Amino acid sequence: MKKILTVLSVIMVLAALTACSGNKGKLEASNKLFSITLPEKAAGAFVSETTDNSISIYDKEAKEADFGGFAFGVAAYKEPSEYAGGMDSKVGEFTAADGTRYDIVVTYPSDVQYDYTKYTEDMPESYALLYKGTEDIVKTLKGADGKGEFIWGAGTKGEDLYGDVLKKIVNAINEKWDANRLEEEGLSPEYYSLSAAGENVLEKAGYAYFDENHDGVDELFIGVIEEGDNKGVCYDIYTMVDRKPEHVVSGTARNRYYVLQSGLLVNEHSDGANAEGWDVYDIEPNTANLLDQVKLKIDRYEDEVKPWFVSYDNGATWESRTEEEFEDYKSNFSDYQRFDFTPFSSVAGK
């Protein structure tokens, strides 16, 4: 069986070499839609597997030794709903010769894919050439017929995605929408609170971009420009759904959101001096849905002596903890992004 697999692997490598179309020094892997070019040093050291819309690249040595060898995959999807996020990350967009637009998505390995018993210090050179060179290799993507256009980063950067949302919020601030109007329009009432307090809201509030759910596409975070414990607090969050901005959630001063360095969201909320909570969420890729991860609370109404609780089922049941256990666990969700929000005044009038 192993001999058969080896023969197949050699055939795949020869196919990749043949796809060079006679161009000396180029190693191309291609499918019906697009091709990518690998570095000359990879000659004889990689295996490519293809479908109509994807190319997967493997380290030949690791694959034949039954360690997987998967270095990366690149695929084209007509709709964002066709891929799942997680290990799939959008890196740009490809427009085919017929005008069809595709998301170009890179998939990375989720575990070690080479002989870690042999290469204990670092990955083998042949694998590193493919794995560490993924970005440069994918940037060579072109239409299989030499036509079409691939733009690295297209459809992923916040500054290219959320312009209309920012204009809407600036307009709301300039027109001094009251709290009711803001909420009716799916925005936090905090902008009205700032205005009522005499603040210059265009200078006091701002925005930042960050890929919270690691799908390659930025989310938009809007908050108040402050220092100290409130630095980075978010009052409105947007994401992209089917290539269009969608509102995820709004917060207030007593029900606010932060973003962890790891990319999860933390909703801090309070019900007076005797009850406060921290709900941890992720944003489901290509939706505006919040996926519950864990909830923590200090609730002296429920237990004045031992008020520390954790829930792993969206608050259906709560497990009691000692204060030390609670604080130790909560520390896993305390490394907040302290965004340096760009003030809305920077986009006002544009």
VOPAGU-2260 file (C-alpha; in pm, 1 decimal, decimal comma):
REM VOPAGU-2260
SITE   aa  ch    i         X         Y         Z
SITE  MET   A    0       0,0       0,0       0,0
SITE  LYS   A    1     282,2     235,7      90,8
SITE  LYS   A    2     451,5     168,2    -246,7
SITE  ILE   A    3     126,7     262,4    -424,7
SITE  LEU   A    4     103,3     585,2    -222,5
SITE  THR   A    5     465,3     665,9    -309,2
SITE  VAL   A    6     396,7     620,1    -681,0
SITE  LEU   A    7      88,5     842,1    -655,3
SITE  SER   A    8     291,8    1107,2    -473,4
SITE  VAL   A    9     554,6    1104,9    -748,3
SITE  ILE   A   10     280,6    1143,2   -1006,8
SITE  MET   A   11     139,4    1443,8    -816,3
SITE  VAL   A   12     482,7    1607,2    -801,8
SITE  LEU   A   13     535,4    1546,1   -1173,7
SITE  ALA   A   14     194,1    1699,9   -1239,8
SITE  ALA   A   15     293,5    2007,6   -1042,1
SITE  LEU   A   16     616,4    2033,0   -1239,9
SITE  THR   A   17     436,7    1982,1   -1570,1
SITE  ALA   A   18     201,6    2270,6   -1482,8
SITE  CYS   A   19     497,8    2504,1   -1532,7
SITE  SER   A   20     395,6    2527,6   -1899,9
SITE  GLY   A   21     763,0    2509,3   -1994,8
SITE  ASN   A   22     872,7    2811,2   -1789,0
SITE  LYS   A   23    1213,8    2719,9   -1653,2
SITE  GLY   A   24    1259,6    2782,6   -1281,1
SITE  LYS   A   25     887,1    2790,3   -1201,3
SITE  LEU   A   26     695,0    2529,1   -1003,7
SITE  GLU   A   27     321,8    2566,8   -1041,5
SITE  ALA   A   28      34,9    2382,0    -881,0
SITE  SER   A   29    -297,8    2443,7   -1048,2
SITE  ASN   A   30    -663,9    2347,5   -1065,0
SITE  LYS   A   31    -940,4    2444,6   -1307,2
SITE  LEU   A   32    -972,9    2792,1   -1156,9
SITE  PHE   A   33    -629,9    2916,4   -1046,8
SITE  SER   A   34    -263,3    2831,6   -1000,3
SITE  ILE   A   35       8,3    2914,6    -749,0
SITE  THR   A   36     385,0    2919,8    -793,7
SITE  LEU   A   37     617,3    2752,7    -544,1
SITE  PRO   A   38     983,9    2843,7    -485,9
SITE  GLU   A   39    1251,4    2664,6    -691,2
SITE  LYS   A   40    1394,3    2506,3    -376,1
SITE  ALA   A   41    1070,9    2309,7    -335,7
SITE  ALA   A   42    1139,2    2105,3    -652,2
SITE  GLY   A   43    1094,7    1736,6    -570,9
SITE  ALA   A   44    1006,4    1810,6    -208,3
SITE  PHE   A   45     633,9    1878,9    -222,8
SITE  VAL   A   46     311,6    1707,9    -317,9
SITE  SER   A   47       4,6    1894,5    -438,3
SITE  GLU   A   48    -352,8    1768,9    -425,2
SITE  THR   A   49    -627,1    1960,2    -604,4
SITE  THR   A   50   -1001,0    1990,4    -643,6
SITE  ASP   A   51   -1186,9    2217,8    -883,1
SITE  ASN   A   52   -1151,5    2509,9    -640,2
SITE  SER   A   53    -863,1    2418,8    -406,4
SITE  ILE   A   54    -495,5    2328,4    -388,4
SITE  SER   A   55    -340,0    2155,3     -86,8
SITE  ILE   A   56      38,1    2152,4     -48,4
SITE  TYR   A   57     222,1    1881,8     145,9
SITE  ASP   A   58     582,7    1820,4     241,0
SITE  LYS   A   59     668,1    1502,6      47,6
SITE  GLU   A   60     900,5    1352,6     310,2
SITE  ALA   A   61     653,9    1401,9     596,7
SITE  LYS   A   62     357,1    1276,4     395,1
SITE  GLU   A   63     532,4     958,8     285,9
SITE  ALA   A   64     643,9     897,3     644,9
SITE  ASP   A   65     277,0     905,0     754,9
SITE  PHE   A   66     308,1    1230,7     950,9
SITE  GLY   A   67      54,9    1412,6     736,1
SITE  GLY   A   68     286,6    1668,4     583,0
SITE  PHE   A   69       8,7    1922,2     527,5
SITE  ALA   A   70     168,6    2267,9     499,2
SITE  PHE   A   71    -124,9    2477,3     378,7
SITE  GLY   A   72    -425,8    2478,7     152,5
SITE  VAL   A   73    -569,4    2756,8     -60,0
SITE  ALA   A   74    -924,5    2758,7    -193,8
SITE  ALA   A   75   -1162,9    2987,3    -380,2
SITE  TYR   A   76   -1523,4    3026,7    -263,2
SITE  LYS   A   77   -1804,6    3218,2    -429,5
SITE  GLU   A   78   -1982,1    3275,6     -97,5
SITE  PRO   A   79   -1835,9    3338,4     251,5
SITE  SER   A   80   -2087,9    3090,2     393,2
SITE  GLU   A   81   -1902,1    2810,1     213,7
SITE  TYR   A   82   -1611,5    2809,7     458,5
SITE  ALA   A   83   -1609,4    2791,0     833,7
SITE  GLY   A   84   -1346,8    3020,6     984,1
SITE  GLY   A   85   -1130,3    2862,2    1249,7
SITE  MET   A   86    -831,1    2728,8    1058,1
SITE  ASP   A   87    -971,6    2894,0     742,7
SITE  SER   A   88    -859,3    3252,9     693,8
SITE  LYS   A   89    -959,4    3482,9     409,1
SITE  VAL   A   90    -653,4    3648,6     256,1
SITE  GLY   A   91    -796,4    3829,7     -44,5
SITE  GLU   A   92   -1031,0    3815,8    -340,9
SITE  PHE   A   93    -997,1    3679,4    -692,1
SITE  THR   A   94   -1208,3    3805,2    -981,5
SITE  ALA   A   95   -1219,9    3550,7   -1263,2
SITE  ALA   A   96   -1225,2    3640,8   -1630,9
SITE  ASP   A   97   -1604,7    3603,9   -1637,1
SITE  GLY   A   98   -1640,7    3859,2   -1354,6
SITE  THR   A   99   -1720,0    3607,9   -1078,9
SITE  ARG   A  100   -1574,9    3713,7    -745,5
SITE  TYR   A  101   -1424,9    3455,2    -510,7
SITE  ASP   A  102   -1296,4    3474,6    -155,3
SITE  ILE   A  103    -944,8    3329,8    -145,4
SITE  VAL   A  104    -906,1    3136,6     178,8
SITE  VAL   A  105    -593,8    2980,5     327,6
SITE  THR   A  106    -622,5    2679,1     557,3
SITE  TYR   A  107    -343,7    2611,6     805,2
SITE  PRO   A  108    -260,2    2284,9     983,6
SITE  SER   A  109    -409,0    2244,6    1330,4
SITE  ASP   A  110    -126,8    2025,8    1463,7
SITE  VAL   A  111     230,4    1917,7    1390,3
SITE  GLN   A  112     250,5    1767,3    1041,7
SITE  TYR   A  113     612,5    1645,6    1027,7
SITE  ASP   A  114     823,5    1384,2    1209,4
SITE  TYR   A  115     858,2    1556,5    1547,1
SITE  THR   A  116    1054,9    1257,8    1684,4
SITE  LYS   A  117    1325,6    1320,5    1425,7
SITE  TYR   A  118    1307,3    1700,4    1409,1
SITE  THR   A  119    1295,7    1785,8    1779,1
SITE  GLU   A  120    1444,4    2134,4    1766,7
SITE  ASP   A  121    1274,4    2284,8    1462,8
SITE  MET   A  122    1065,9    2181,4    1164,0
SITE  PRO   A  123    1253,0    2029,1     866,8
SITE  GLU   A  124    1382,1    2276,8     611,4
SITE  SER   A  125    1163,1    2139,7     332,4
SITE  TYR   A  126     847,8    2174,4     544,3
SITE  ALA   A  127     945,6    2520,8     670,1
SITE  LEU   A  128     994,5    2634,8     309,9
SITE  LEU   A  129     627,0    2561,5     242,9
SITE  TYR   A  130     467,7    2639,6     579,4
SITE  LYS   A  131     657,2    2961,0     653,8
SITE  GLY   A  132     641,2    3064,3     290,9
SITE  THR   A  133     263,5    3030,3     264,7
SITE  GLU   A  134     192,6    3402,2     228,4
SITE  ASP   A  135     451,8    3458,5     -44,2
SITE  ILE   A  136     335,3    3148,9    -232,1
SITE  VAL   A  137     -34,6    3240,2    -218,5
SITE  LYS   A  138      46,2    3592,9    -335,2
SITE  THR   A  139     150,4    3438,6    -667,8
SITE  LEU   A  140    -208,2    3320,0    -731,8
SITE  LYS   A  141    -337,3    3382,2   -1081,9
SITE  GLY   A  142    -618,8    3257,0   -1302,6
SITE  ALA   A  143    -553,8    2915,5   -1456,2
SITE  ASP   A  144    -590,0    3070,3   -1799,8
SITE  GLY   A  145    -366,8    3361,1   -1707,9
SITE  LYS   A  146    -669,4    3588,5   -1682,4
SITE  GLY   A  147    -852,1    3736,6   -1388,1
SITE  GLU   A  148    -718,4    3940,7   -1097,1
SITE  PHE   A  149    -616,1    3842,4    -745,4
SITE  ILE   A  150    -580,1    4117,9    -484,2
SITE  TRP   A  151    -411,0    4017,8    -160,2
SITE  GLY   A  152    -598,2    4160,8     140,1
SITE  ALA   A  153    -908,9    4261,1     -55,9
SITE  GLY   A  154   -1225,6    4228,2     150,0
SITE  THR   A  155   -1036,2    4180,6     477,4
SITE  LYS   A  156    -931,6    4522,8     606,2
SITE  GLY   A  157   -1161,5    4730,6     821,6
SITE  GLU   A  158   -1080,4    5057,3     648,8
SITE  ASP   A  159   -1217,7    4911,5     324,1
SITE  LEU   A  160   -1528,8    4754,3     478,0
SITE  TYR   A  161   -1699,1    4981,3     729,3
SITE  GLY   A  162   -1696,6    5328,9     574,0
SITE  ASP   A  163   -2075,6    5352,7     552,9
SITE  VAL   A  164   -2114,0    5243,6     915,6
SITE  LEU   A  165   -1875,5    5514,6    1034,1
SITE  LYS   A  166   -2060,0    5776,5     827,2
SITE  LYS   A  167   -2389,1    5669,3     985,4
SITE  ILE   A  168   -2251,5    5707,1    1337,8
SITE  VAL   A  169   -2089,6    6042,6    1261,1
SITE  ASN   A  170   -2423,0    6158,1    1119,3
SITE  ALA   A  171   -2602,1    6039,9    1435,3
SITE  ILE   A  172   -2356,0    6233,9    1649,5
SITE  ASN   A  173   -2381,2    6549,2    1440,0
SITE  GLU   A  174   -2761,4    6536,0    1439,8
SITE  LYS   A  175   -2760,3    6466,8    1815,3
SITE  TRP   A  176   -2986,1    6163,0    1800,1
SITE  ASP   A  177   -3141,5    6092,8    2139,8
SITE  ALA   A  178   -3110,8    5757,7    2319,0
SITE  ASN   A  179   -3434,9    5622,0    2173,8
SITE  ARG   A  180   -3339,3    5706,1    1815,8
SITE  LEU   A  181   -2995,1    5551,4    1863,0
SITE  GLU   A  182   -3141,7    5227,3    1994,0
SITE  GLU   A  183   -3400,9    5219,4    1716,6
SITE  GLU   A  184   -3113,8    5241,0    1467,6
SITE  GLY   A  185   -2924,3    4961,0    1642,4
SITE  LEU   A  186   -2667,3    5182,7    1812,7
SITE  SER   A  187   -2560,4    5226,5    2170,7
SITE  PRO   A  188   -2729,1    5511,3    2365,1
SITE  GLU   A  189   -2387,6    5604,8    2507,6
SITE  TYR   A  190   -2326,9    5863,9    2233,8
SITE  TYR   A  191   -2627,2    6058,0    2362,0
SITE  SER   A  192   -2501,8    6022,7    2720,9
SITE  LEU   A  193   -2168,0    6170,0    2618,9
SITE  SER   A  194   -2336,8    6457,5    2440,3
SITE  ALA   A  195   -2567,5    6524,9    2736,8
SITE  ALA   A  196   -2259,8    6537,0    2959,6
SITE  GLY   A  197   -2116,0    6815,2    2744,0
SITE  GLU   A  198   -1851,2    6603,0    2572,0
SITE  ASN   A  199   -1733,6    6662,7    2215,8
SITE  VAL   A  200   -1848,2    6320,3    2100,4
SITE  LEU   A  201   -1654,2    6329,9    1773,0
SITE  GLU   A  202   -1335,3    6359,6    1979,0
SITE  LYS   A  203   -1443,2    6146,1    2274,4
SITE  ALA   A  204   -1563,2    5839,8    2078,4
SITE  GLY   A  205   -1385,1    5646,8    1805,9
SITE  TYR   A  206   -1322,2    5319,5    1629,0
SITE  ALA   A  207   -1071,8    5038,8    1584,5
SITE  TYR   A  208   -1039,2    4731,2    1363,4
SITE  PHE   A  209    -939,8    4383,3    1478,2
SITE  ASP   A  210    -997,7    4029,1    1351,2
SITE  GLU   A  211   -1174,0    3898,4    1661,2
SITE  ASN   A  212   -1269,6    3552,0    1536,3
SITE  HIS   A  213    -954,5    3483,8    1330,8
SITE  ASP   A  214   -1133,7    3429,8    1000,2
SITE  GLY   A  215    -908,0    3681,1     825,4
SITE  VAL   A  216   -1169,0    3959,7     815,8
SITE  ASP   A  217   -1162,3    4258,6    1051,5
SITE  GLU   A  218   -1442,5    4341,9    1290,9
SITE  LEU   A  219   -1526,2    4703,9    1376,3
SITE  PHE   A  220   -1515,6    4812,6    1741,3
SITE  ILE   A  221   -1652,9    5145,9    1856,8
SITE  GLY   A  222   -1593,2    5291,4    2198,6
SITE  VAL   A  223   -1499,2    5583,6    2417,5
SITE  ILE   A  224   -1146,4    5720,5    2418,9
SITE  GLU   A  225   -1031,3    5682,3    2777,4
SITE  GLU   A  226    -735,4    5571,2    2983,4
SITE  GLY   A  227    -713,0    5338,5    3280,7
SITE  ASP   A  228    -955,2    5050,6    3338,3
SITE  ASN   A  229   -1201,0    5181,9    3078,6
SITE  LYS   A  230    -946,1    5199,8    2797,8
SITE  GLY   A  231   -1068,4    4978,6    2515,8
SITE  VAL   A  232   -1431,4    4958,2    2628,7
SITE  CYS   A  233   -1658,3    4888,6    2329,3
SITE  TYR   A  234   -2015,8    5012,2    2290,9
SITE  ASP   A  235   -2088,8    4888,6    1938,0
SITE  ILE   A  236   -1944,0    4592,6    1746,1
SITE  TYR   A  237   -1983,2    4511,9    1376,8
SITE  THR   A  238   -1875,5    4215,5    1166,8
SITE  MET   A  239   -1902,7    4113,9     800,4
SITE  VAL   A  240   -2179,7    3877,7     688,3
SITE  ASP   A  241   -2188,3    3777,6     321,3
SITE  ARG   A  242   -1948,2    4066,6     250,7
SITE  LYS   A  243   -2176,5    4326,1     414,1
SITE  PRO   A  244   -2141,7    4497,4     756,2
SITE  GLU   A  245   -2375,5    4361,7    1023,5
SITE  HIS   A  246   -2427,2    4490,5    1376,4
SITE  VAL   A  247   -2338,6    4234,1    1643,4
SITE  VAL   A  248   -2415,8    4397,0    1977,5
SITE  SER   A  249   -2436,8    4725,9    2166,6
SITE  GLY   A  250   -2319,9    4801,5    2517,3
SITE  THR   A  251   -2362,6    5067,9    2782,0
SITE  ALA   A  252   -2160,9    5198,3    3073,2
SITE  ARG   A  253   -2296,8    4921,7    3299,0
SITE  ASN   A  254   -2309,3    4655,6    3029,2
SITE  ARG   A  255   -1991,5    4700,6    2831,9
SITE  TYR   A  256   -1773,5    4487,7    2606,6
SITE  TYR   A  257   -1400,7    4433,1    2583,8
SITE  VAL   A  258   -1191,9    4229,4    2340,3
SITE  LEU   A  259    -933,1    3985,8    2467,2
SITE  GLN   A  260    -587,3    3973,3    2314,0
SITE  SER   A  261    -676,6    3616,5    2216,6
SITE  GLY   A  262    -976,0    3746,1    2022,7
SITE  LEU   A  263   -1273,9    3657,0    2241,2
SITE  LEU   A  264   -1525,7    3913,0    2369,9
SITE  VAL   A  265   -1591,9    3978,4    2738,0
SITE  ASN   A  266   -1921,6    4138,2    2841,9
SITE  GLU   A  267   -1880,8    4304,2    3181,3
SITE  HIS   A  268   -2214,0    4375,3    3349,2
SITE  SER   A  269   -2327,3    4483,1    3692,4
SITE  ASP   A  270   -2648,3    4464,0    3893,8
SITE  GLY   A  271   -2543,7    4684,4    4181,5
SITE  ALA   A  272   -2275,1    4630,3    4442,3
SITE  ASN   A  273   -2380,6    4273,0    4515,7
SITE  ALA   A  274   -2379,4    4122,3    4166,7
SITE  GLU   A  275   -2144,0    4147,6    3870,4
SITE  GLY   A  276   -2066,5    3920,1    3582,2
SITE  TRP   A  277   -1831,9    3845,0    3296,6
SITE  ASP   A  278   -1975,0    3665,9    2992,5
SITE  VAL   A  279   -1722,3    3538,9    2737,3
SITE  TYR   A  280   -1824,7    3505,4    2371,3
SITE  ASP   A  281   -1686,8    3447,1    2025,8
SITE  ILE   A  282   -1837,2    3585,1    1704,8
SITE  GLU   A  283   -1943,5    3304,6    1473,1
SITE  PRO   A  284   -1773,0    3359,1    1133,9
SITE  ASN   A  285   -1993,9    3509,2     862,6
SITE  THR   A  286   -2278,4    3568,3    1108,8
SITE  ALA   A  287   -2360,8    3828,2    1373,0
SITE  ASN   A  288   -2416,8    3551,6    1629,2
SITE  LEU   A  289   -2241,8    3546,9    1963,5
SITE  LEU   A  290   -2124,6    3198,7    2062,4
SITE  ASP   A  291   -2124,1    3149,6    2439,1
SITE  GLN   A  292   -1791,7    3026,9    2578,9
SITE  VAL   A  293   -1820,2    3063,0    2956,4
SITE  LYS   A  294   -1988,0    3285,9    3214,8
SITE  LEU   A  295   -1850,7    3401,0    3550,1
SITE  LYS   A  296   -2029,1    3591,1    3823,8
SITE  ILE   A  297   -1999,9    3719,2    4177,1
SITE  ASP   A  298   -2353,6    3702,7    4315,3
SITE  ARG   A  299   -2407,5    3784,1    4681,8
SITE  TYR   A  300   -2782,8    3775,0    4631,4
SITE  GLU   A  301   -2753,4    3403,1    4565,1
SITE  ASP   A  302   -2486,7    3324,5    4825,8
SITE  GLU   A  303   -2354,7    3597,3    5051,7
SITE  VAL   A  304   -2079,5    3376,3    5197,5
SITE  LYS   A  305   -1957,8    3202,9    4882,7
SITE  PRO   A  306   -2069,0    3419,8    4588,4
SITE  TRP   A  307   -1826,2    3297,9    4317,3
SITE  PHE   A  308   -1976,4    3097,3    4030,5
SITE  VAL   A  309   -1888,9    2967,3    3681,4
SITE  SER   A  310   -2123,1    2839,0    3410,2
SITE  TYR   A  311   -2028,1    2635,4    3104,9
SITE  ASP   A  312   -2380,7    2600,5    2959,8
SITE  ASN   A  313   -2484,9    2960,7    2894,6
SITE  GLY   A  314   -2607,9    3014,6    3251,7
SITE  ALA   A  315   -2837,3    2711,0    3270,9
SITE  THR   A  316   -2638,0    2577,6    3565,8
SITE  TRP   A  317   -2378,5    2739,0    3787,5
SITE  GLU   A  318   -2084,0    2576,1    3965,2
SITE  SER   A  319   -1961,8    2720,6    4292,8
SITE  ARG   A  320   -1593,5    2811,8    4332,4
SITE  THR   A  321   -1370,1    2934,0    4611,7
SITE  GLU   A  322   -1252,6    3292,6    4574,5
SITE  GLU   A  323    -901,4    3173,1    4491,0
SITE  GLU   A  324   -1028,6    2929,0    4227,8
SITE  PHE   A  325   -1256,9    3193,2    4080,8
SITE  GLU   A  326    -990,1    3462,5    4054,3
SITE  ASP   A  327    -738,7    3217,6    3911,4
SITE  TYR   A  328    -984,3    3110,8    3640,0
SITE  LYS   A  329   -1102,5    3465,6    3571,2
SITE  SER   A  330    -742,1    3571,1    3506,9
SITE  ASN   A  331    -763,2    3373,8    3181,4
SITE  PHE   A  332   -1012,6    3633,6    3054,9
SITE  SER   A  333    -854,0    3955,9    3175,8
SITE  ASP   A  334    -594,0    4031,0    2908,2
SITE  TYR   A  335    -794,6    4302,7    2731,4
SITE  GLN   A  336    -712,8    4477,5    2408,0
SITE  ARG   A  337    -658,4    4840,1    2508,3
SITE  PHE   A  338    -756,9    4992,3    2176,1
SITE  ASP   A  339    -623,5    5333,6    2083,3
SITE  PHE   A  340    -948,5    5432,4    1915,6
SITE  THR   A  341    -923,5    5668,8    1620,0
SITE  PRO   A  342   -1161,3    5960,6    1698,4
SITE  PHE   A  343   -1469,0    6003,9    1478,0
SITE  SER   A  344   -1349,3    6357,4    1401,9
SITE  SER   A  345   -1097,3    6195,2    1164,7
SITE  VAL   A  346   -1378,4    6081,4     933,4
SITE  ALA   A  347   -1623,1    6367,3     986,8
SITE  GLY   A  348   -1678,0    6559,1     663,0
SITE  LYS   A  349   -1529,0    6287,1     440,3
